Each structure stands twice: as C-alpha cells, then as structure tokens.
C-alpha cells in the first residue's frame, strides 16, 4: 500500500495544495526527503506565482496529479548541506527554479541545457527518481540537489527577485541565444505581463531601444513612464501600426493567447528575428511569404539551463533588475489566482511564505 504524502519521507513539511480540478488551494501536510550528500535544504522565504501554476492546479494541460503543491520561483536561506556540497553553506541566499533534476547524461545536459533534457524532474507535479512526486514552493522548506540550486546576488531583494527564476530566464535565454543584445538595435516586446515587463528591463540593460506592442491602450503609461520603454505601439491602431512596419530588429513575443504572427513579422526589418516564448492553446498560422521575402526568422525558446540562469541572476545583480511584484500572504493565494485569470496584477504575485505560512 502506497504511503500518504505526509509519511513518504522522514521530514514533515507544510504548504498549500490543490486537491482537484477546481484549483482551490488549502493547507496541506506532506513530507520532504532526508538530505543526501549532494543535497541542499532551503527554508523558503518567498515564492513567485507563475501562470503555469494556475494551469497546473486546474489541470488545464491534462497531466496534473493531485494533491499538488505549486511554486517554482523559490528563494530562501540554506539551512543544511550534504557532505559533498562545497558551493553553498548554511545562511546563503539561494533560489530554485523550474527543475530540480535531469538525467545529467544526454546531449542537452552535457551542454548545460538541462531545460531541454528529455527526462526532467520539475520542481512540482513531477515523478521523482524514488517514485514519489515533487512538491513546490508554496511550502515551508525544500530539499534540492546542489546542481539545481542557484546563488542569489546579495544586492537583489529576495521577494522581487523570485520571479527571475522563471519569468526572467524565460526572456533572458532567447535574447542571449538569438543575439538580441546588440546595443543600439530596436527590440519589440509583444505583450506586457509577467514576462514582457522583465524583457523591457533586459532590453534597456543591453542598450537596446525598446517598443512595447500591446492591444491594451491603458498600458502605454506604465510601459514608458514606469518600466522605461522608449515607445508604445497599440496593435489595434492601423495607422500607427502601418508607420511602424519595418522598424524593428527583434521581437520577443510573450503573448499566450492566439494571435497573428503575420502582423508581428511585418514590423521586422530585413534579417529580423521573432522569438516566441508564449504558449497559446491553439496552433498559430505560420506565414512563409514574409519570411522568404525578408529573410526573417521565427524561433522559440524554453527557460534556460542552470549555468545560464546563474549568469542571468548575476546580470540582474549587476544592473539591479528585479520584477515588479505584488506581495501577498499565503491565505490570499486563491484570490490571487482569480485575479491572475483576469491579468489583474502588475506584474507578478509573490507569496511571503516566511511570514505568512502557519500550520495552525
């Protein structure tokens, strides 16, 4: 007979979990494994709320196993290290992102691209090698193999830095890989949300001119006056859109809704690059004619590997880049999820785990 989540491992843990497709989260007792020689135990202080958390708790993608404790933008303090751990010590500020294990043997892992490993173990809702399931950061502590733990820059606040572990690396990685970093070039950011607002900050740090492309006119002030974008293009304004045709060198497309790639491609110059990181629920049409006539490129990108994620965090530390967040208590998570459905957050919810999680 299988053990209950509370008795699978030797150490009692507590968090909030969804138990069915309603997606409603409630207090949940479970357990964490003992520290192995290569493991790091982390007291969780903050955890970002990612849109994929919402999809998972509602089983929108069809592979949720309940109960599930979400959360893969985890930051906290090291409380214990295994005998083989040399990089981290008790008291260190650290982070844990989307995965907590990979095969370490495939071509992707060998190239520090663990995010593309065919056998990843995700931070939550994933089968671990011992047959149990992983649970995420909406909880009091976590035990993680040292390879998947990240050093957090001392000058970055942990709460506003937490979303960098998913939203941040998801836009940083393609910008690096596709060479969207040349100072003076013109970057378009399609969609202004959790990913898009961080992409603006990276673009400006790289020395790019940044234009936000959005269907929401009320986002113009925020994009330019608060986030530092150079200009704003309302995608529903035909006259302004026509003026912008052929003006952008790169576009990073963060839009998760079904939308037209053709209109975005029209904004690119010769040799322009359009990279999508959003995940629409239905396939998008691929217009070949503008690709051929403009020698343009459409690419995609997942979150980055561990080496690149650490480089991203160090870059953020150097340039003081954090996410714009709304800090919530754990008992506000269900309301936050409802607001997330409506895109009613600027721009990322972060749970104050350390100060609000209680077993009572």
Residue pairs with C-beta under 8 A, 6 or more apart in sequence:
5 28
5 29
5 30
5 31
5 67
5 133
5 135
6 12
6 29
6 30
6 31
7 31
8 30
8 31
8 132
9 31
9 32
9 33
9 34
9 132
10 31
10 33
10 34
11 31
11 32
11 33
11 34
11 143
12 29
12 31
13 29
13 30
13 31
13 32
13 135
13 139
13 140
13 141
14 27
14 28
14 29
14 30
14 139
14 140
14 357
14 359
15 27
15 28
15 30
15 69
15 135
15 136
15 138
15 139
15 140
15 357
16 25
16 26
16 27
16 28
16 69
16 138
16 139
16 330
16 333
16 357
17 25
17 26
17 28
17 30
17 66
17 67
17 68
17 69
17 135
17 138
18 24
18 25
18 56
18 57
18 58
18 64
18 66
18 67
18 68
18 70
19 26
19 28
19 66
19 67
20 66
21 58
21 59
21 64
22 58
23 54
23 57
23 58
23 337
24 334
25 57
25 70
25 138
25 333
25 334
25 337
27 359
28 67
28 69
29 359
30 67
30 69
30 135
30 139
32 41
32 141
32 142
32 143
33 39
33 130
33 132
33 143
34 143
35 41
35 80
35 81
35 82
35 143
36 82
36 145
37 82
37 83
37 84
37 85
38 82
38 84
38 85
38 145
38 146
38 147
39 81
39 82
39 85
39 143
39 144
39 145
39 146
40 78
40 80
40 81
40 82
40 85
40 88
40 94
40 143
40 144
40 145
40 146
40 149
41 78
41 79
41 80
41 81
41 141
41 142
41 143
42 74
42 76
42 77
42 78
42 79
42 94
42 96
42 141
42 142
42 143
42 144
42 149
43 76
43 77
43 78
43 79
43 140
43 141
43 354
44 74
44 75
44 76
44 137
44 139
44 140
44 141
44 142
44 353
44 354
45 75
45 76
45 77
45 158
45 159
45 352
45 353
45 354
46 74
46 75
46 76
46 158
46 159
46 162
46 350
46 351
46 352
46 353
46 354
47 71
47 73
47 74
47 75
47 136
47 137
47 138
47 162
47 350
47 351
47 353
48 71
48 73
48 162
48 163
48 165
48 166
48 167
48 323
48 325
48 348
48 349
48 350
48 351
49 70
49 71
49 73
49 328
49 333
49 336
49 337
49 340
49 348
49 349
49 350
49 351
50 70
50 72
50 73
50 163
50 166
50 167
50 194
51 194
51 256
51 340
52 72
52 166
53 70
53 71
53 72
53 136
53 337
54 60
54 337
54 340
54 341
55 61
56 64
56 68
56 70
56 124
56 125
57 64
57 68
57 70
57 337
58 64
63 125
64 125
65 125
65 133
68 124
68 125
68 133
68 135
68 136
69 124
69 135
69 136
69 137
69 138
69 139
70 124
70 125
70 136
70 137
70 138
71 123
71 124
71 136
71 137
71 138
71 139
71 351
72 96
72 97
72 98
72 122
72 123
72 124
72 136
72 137
72 165
72 166
73 95
73 97
73 137
73 162
73 163
73 164
73 165
73 166
73 167
73 350
74 95
74 96
74 97
74 123
74 136
74 137
74 142
74 162
74 165
75 93
75 94
75 95
75 96
75 152
75 158
75 159
75 161
75 162
75 165
76 93
76 94
76 95
76 141
76 142
76 158
76 353
76 354
77 91
77 92
77 93
77 94
78 88
78 89
78 90
78 91
78 92
78 94
79 90
79 141
80 90
81 88
81 89
81 90
81 146
82 146
84 146
85 146
87 146
87 149
87 151
88 94
88 146
88 149
88 151
92 151
93 151
93 152
93 154
93 158
94 149
94 150
94 151
94 152
95 149
95 150
95 152
95 161
95 162
95 164
95 165
95 313
96 123
96 137
96 142
96 144
96 148
96 149
96 150
96 165
97 123
97 148
97 150
97 165
97 166
97 169
97 303
97 309
98 115
98 122
98 123
98 165
98 166
98 303
99 114
99 115
99 117
99 120
99 121
99 122
99 123
99 148
100 121
100 122
100 123
100 134
100 144
100 145
100 148
101 120
101 121
101 128
101 129
101 145
101 148
102 108
102 109
102 114
102 117
102 119
102 120
102 121
103 109
103 117
103 118
103 119
104 147
106 117
106 118
106 119
108 114
108 115
108 116
108 117
108 118
108 305
109 117
111 305
112 305
112 306
112 307
112 308
113 304
113 305
114 120
114 148
114 305
114 306
115 173
115 302
115 303
115 304
115 305
116 302
116 305
120 126
121 127
121 128
121 129
121 134
122 134
123 134
123 136
123 137
124 134
124 135
124 136
124 137
125 133
125 134
125 136
126 133
126 134
127 133
127 134
128 134
136 142
137 351
137 353
138 330
138 333
138 351
138 353
139 353
139 357
140 353
140 357
147 306
148 306
150 165
150 306
150 309
150 310
150 313
151 310
151 313
152 158
152 161
152 313
153 161
153 313
153 314
153 316
153 317
154 317
155 317
155 320
156 164
156 313
156 316
156 317
156 320
156 322
157 322
159 325
159 327
159 350
159 352
160 322
160 323
160 324
160 325
160 350
161 313
161 316
161 322
161 323
162 323
162 325
162 350
163 194
163 198
163 323
163 325
163 348
163 350
164 198
164 312
164 313
164 316
164 321
164 322
164 323
165 309
166 303
167 194
167 195
167 198
167 323
167 348
168 198
168 202
168 312
168 313
168 316
168 321
168 323
169 303
169 304
169 308
169 309
169 312
170 195
170 277
170 301
170 302
170 303
170 304
171 195
171 196
171 198
171 199
171 202
171 252
171 254
171 277
172 198
172 202
172 304
172 308
172 312
172 315
173 301
173 302
173 303
173 304
173 308
173 312
174 180
174 252
174 275
174 277
174 299
174 300
174 301
175 181
175 199
175 202
175 203
175 206
175 250
175 252
176 304
176 308
177 301
178 250
178 273
178 275
178 297
178 299
178 301
179 273
180 187
180 206
180 208
180 249
180 250
180 252
180 273
180 275
181 206
181 208
182 206
182 208
182 249
183 206
183 207
183 208
184 207
184 208
184 209
185 208
185 209
185 249
185 250
186 208
186 209
186 210
186 211
186 247
186 248
186 249
186 250
187 199
187 203
187 208
187 209
187 210
187 211
187 248
187 249
187 250
187 251
187 252
188 210
188 211
188 212
188 213
188 233
188 248
188 250
188 251
188 252
188 264
188 267
189 196
189 199
189 200
189 203
189 210
189 211
189 212
189 213
189 229
189 251
189 252
189 254
190 196
190 213
190 214
190 251
190 252
190 253
190 254
190 255
190 264
191 213
191 214
191 253
191 254
191 255
191 256
191 278
192 200
192 212
192 214
192 216
192 219
192 222
192 223
192 227
192 347
193 254
193 343
193 347
194 323
194 345
194 347
194 348
195 254
195 277
195 278
196 212
196 252
196 254
196 347
197 227
197 323
197 324
197 346
197 347
198 321
198 323
198 347
199 252
199 254
200 210
200 212
200 223
200 227
200 228
200 229
201 227
201 228
201 319
201 321
202 321
203 210
204 210
204 228
204 229
205 315
205 319
205 321
208 250
209 230
209 231
210 228
210 229
210 230
210 231
211 229
211 230
211 231
211 232
211 233
211 244
211 247
211 248
212 219
212 220
212 223
212 224
212 227
212 229
212 231
212 232
212 233
213 233
213 235
213 251
213 264
213 267
214 220
214 223
214 232
214 233
214 234
214 235
215 234
215 235
215 236
217 234
217 236
219 232
220 232
220 234
222 346
223 229
223 232
224 230
224 231
224 232
226 324
227 324
233 240
233 241
233 244
233 267
234 240
234 241
235 241
235 263
241 263
241 267
244 267
245 266
245 267
246 266
246 267
246 268
246 269
247 267
247 269
248 267
248 268
248 269
248 272
249 268
249 269
249 272
249 273
250 268
250 272
250 273
250 274
250 275
251 264
251 267
251 268
251 272
251 273
251 274
251 275
252 275
252 277
253 261
253 264
253 274
253 275
253 276
253 277
253 278
254 277
254 278
255 276
255 278
255 280
256 278
256 279
256 280
256 281
257 278
257 280
258 280
258 281
258 282
258 284
259 280
259 284
260 284
260 285
261 274
261 276
261 284
261 285
261 286
261 287
261 298
262 285
262 287
262 290
264 274
265 272
265 274
265 287
265 290
265 291
265 294
265 296
265 298
266 290
268 274
268 294
268 296
269 294
270 294
270 295
270 296
271 294
271 295
271 296
271 297
272 294
272 296
272 297
273 296
273 297
273 299
274 296
274 297
274 298
274 299
275 298
275 299
275 300
275 301
276 298
276 299
276 300
276 301
277 300
277 301
286 298
290 296
291 297
291 298
303 309
304 312
315 321
316 322
323 347
323 348
323 350
324 346
324 347
324 348
325 347
325 348
325 349
325 350
326 345
326 346
326 348
326 349
326 350
327 350
327 351
327 352
328 336
328 349
328 350
328 351
328 352
329 351
329 352
329 355
329 356
330 351
330 352
330 353
330 356
330 357
331 356
333 351
336 345
336 349
339 345
339 349
340 349
